[in-house]
Amino acid sequence: MVSSNMEDLKLCRCDRCPSYPDCAADKNILLFCIEGEAPCEVKRRGCICPSCPVHDKYHFTMTFYCADGTEEVRK
């Protein structure tokens, strides 16, 4: 099981994603790949997960964690 830490938070790019949901921005929610999906609807406008250092660090393979949940949950 992967758990978030400050290093991952600094590497995270969720807030730069075109699909980053407004409700997450209001609460500064990040690291969907580790923490889980957003607490609101996500409008899929593209995904930058594959270019994120956190995604690479943990060898994740999926995308749209903000909408679909963590890799661990979806396996």
Secondary structure, DSSP 8 states (H G I E B T S, - for coil): -----HHHHHH--GGGSTT--HHHHHHT---HHHH-S-SS----S---GGG-HHHHHTT-----HHHH--HHHH-
